[in-house]
């Protein structure tokens, strides 16, 4: 799981622009790593990245 967590962190950092990540991108990352959207949300919280344009209230 630790290795997956590190890959998620890298994917979030790569996808985030100006400290923000779209809901669509966050859900895509969650799907790519087969984790719940909340896992990506937690990573974003830890990195101080805001989720923008949230579509489903997952974050």
N, C-alpha and C positions, 0 to 999 in steps of 0.2 A: 504493500500500500504506500509506503514511503516514496518509492520510486515513481509511482503514479501521481502522488501529491506534487512532487517536484516537476513532473511533466505538465501538470495542470497549471502550476504557478508560471512556468515558462510560456504556456499557451495564452494565459490571461495577459501576461506582460506584453507579449507580441501583438495581441489583438487590441489591447487598450490604446486609446488615443487621448492624449491630454488628460489622463487620469479618469477616463470614462470608458465604459464598455456597454455596448447595446445589449438589450435583453436577448435579441436574436442570436448574437455572437456567444453570449454566456450559455444559452441553451444548446447551441451547437457544440461548444466545448464539452459540456456535460455529456452529450450524446456520444461524442468521439471517445470519451474515456469511460463510458458506461457507468456514470455516477449520477446521483440525484442533483438537480439544479442547485440545491442548498449547499452542496459541497463547493461548487464554483462561487456561490455567493459568499461563503465563508472566506475563501481565498481572496476574493475582492475586498472584503472587509479588512483582512489582515494587511493587504497591500494599499489600503486607502483609495481603492478604485470604486467609483460610483457606477451603479447600473443605471443606464438611461433608457428611456422609451420602453419601460416595462409593459409587457403585453398581457400577462396572465396573473400578475401578482405573486410570482414565484420567489421574488427577491424582495 
